[in-house]
């Protein structure tokens, strides 16, 4: 005889009728247990949930508990227990498994994110299908879209049965439009107007004059952030007891418009009373007090109070106290409306570095990374040293990113490891191609360079360039760590032929060959002194159209071939956060070069340049504002009364002052090519926008350029024609020419491709302008 217990038994028990339904069910000892109906699930899984084992006595209570546990597992949609003699039979019907999970119509939320969310909820391909769980997921998806302001969203699921007890699930989403904020209404504010407070909000009511703005799109999370910003606005202005008392969000019947009402209670303004620093002070208290940018009598400011805590923690971290605590204890005098602040400092244990671990460097040798580290093993952990180390690694230009973490050593409170992980970038380039530039004309180039030669950090470069302007052959090698102290050595040799007429300069041909050696010595973390010695041989060949003033210069020198020893001294300061596409910091350079007394030509050239970068995070990540300036001056000395004409400075074109014809700023003979000058002023300000997700090698910028070339030695020559423009025989900043525009730079396989669209701002009739300019190929 087979007696069955199934779902009705459990329901009866739950209804309190167990005695009626099971009174006749005799208990028995289950000598064996048999499972029937399994398809994918193995018997071991069933037995792990079944609270009955062979040899147990089985009655109505045990049956009800077993059925309940097997249902609770979620694997089965029907469970039945039966008795076959002394054997307990467990019959199950498995829930179907999910063979395919498909999404349609989702744009706001990525398919990968939806799959991950469902996987976290236990619904993924290969998992057991649960219809009740699917309904809950549909509800949660709607809530996710509601939070993003899409109240008209529709989420519907279709479950299609497949063979072998499987199902395919398709979730169709009609997102609908984002609800727009029509009004933000504030009540209770007296100290500040509605307009001023609405300016604190990221979300704004739709403005007819800014149809491109996305700030009118409602999102629940953004509103929460805006309310916190509003609270911060008041707390930073002394309103210690400010509160948002209520917020109402009403939605129009068509679910497209949102009205937001915010009620506030401002309270009274409070001032700072006394400021004290207490605790275990490992740094002099007066030094810590100076880090707190608050003074008695000023209005209370939450952000400045917290900034004081952060500054103290950072100072302690420089001394190795990496896990310090700084708590601010305010004492509020409600009657006087004054807040006394006590900063309680607990430095904790001084932390030391056990090991420095480096990962991710497939090509770069460990030693190249370790020699840039300013944090040493066995030394106290210093936040300043870690920051300097990361900055130095970024400046190398070998890595796309550098990450530094300091996990604690398990079981030790006073020791950490420093984990440095890097992602290497391609540092070698093999380029061959054809290009065109506004100055160079047709350009054929071949170059091979490796900035991280064999992973040693050394640089090797070989270049061959041939254009209508010049032919260049050059090879250079830089040993970045020629000595253990960081002194670098650069060896270079090259040959160049220049056809100046093709560069819109006076008509002559120049050939030169050189060899040089340079040493660069660091004397601070950001400063280096460099000394270079260059031996150069130059030849000048005149042509039929060569101006008389050049012929006169060569005649005065008595030769058109010159040998020169050219030393150069330079100082460099580099505080950039990255060597490639920096977003903060700057770079300065001051150099003096020339020839030595007794050379065929005696002259010197002095240059100072400064570049600064600031991140504009409010315009987006990696948006940067940069300002650049350069001042150059050269002259002769000894037996030479002026700077040689082939050493003159030029300006104009895509690399100096955009919007003006290449090399055409500065003095020139009327109707003829530029003369150049011995003084040059250049400046540039631009906003550099981040690369697009589709291409990391394309950058756009909006810029303003200004510059001019002056020649204070024009009286040294006799010219056939009038010199134009006037006023360039002395340095006069009012003669600077400026232009504004936009540019696009693409780091193409054959070199930087630059497009510039510029409008001159103060050109005169003597200036030659070019609105559109571009250059393709290596920059000379």
Beta strands, then each sheet from edge to edge (+ up, - down):
strand 1: 2-5
strand 2: 28-29
strand 3: 32-36
strand 4: 57-58
strand 5: 76-84
strand 6: 87-94
strand 7: 97-104
strand 8: 154-162
strand 9: 166-174
strand 10: 180-187
strand 11: 243-251
strand 12: 257-265
strand 13: 271-280
strand 14: 325-333
strand 15: 338-346
strand 16: 352-359
strand 17: 399-405
strand 18: 415-424
strand 19: 428-437
strand 20: 441-453
strand 21: 458-467
strand 22: 470-479
strand 23: 488-499
strand 24: 508-522
strand 25: 527-542
strand 26: 561-574
strand 27: 585-594
strand 28: 603-615
strand 29: 624-636
strand 30: 668-669
strand 31: 679-688
strand 32: 698-710
strand 33: 723-724
strand 34: 737-748
strand 35: 751-760
strand 36: 772-776
sheet 1: 1+ 5- 6+ 3+
sheet 2: 2+ 4-
sheet 3: 7+ 9+ 8-
sheet 4: 10+ 12+ 11-
sheet 5: 13+ 15+ 14-
sheet 6: 16+ 18+ 17-
sheet 7: 19+ 20- 21+ 22- 23+ 24- 25+ 26- 27+ 28- 29+ 31- 32+ 34- 35+ 36-
sheet 8: 30+ 33-
end
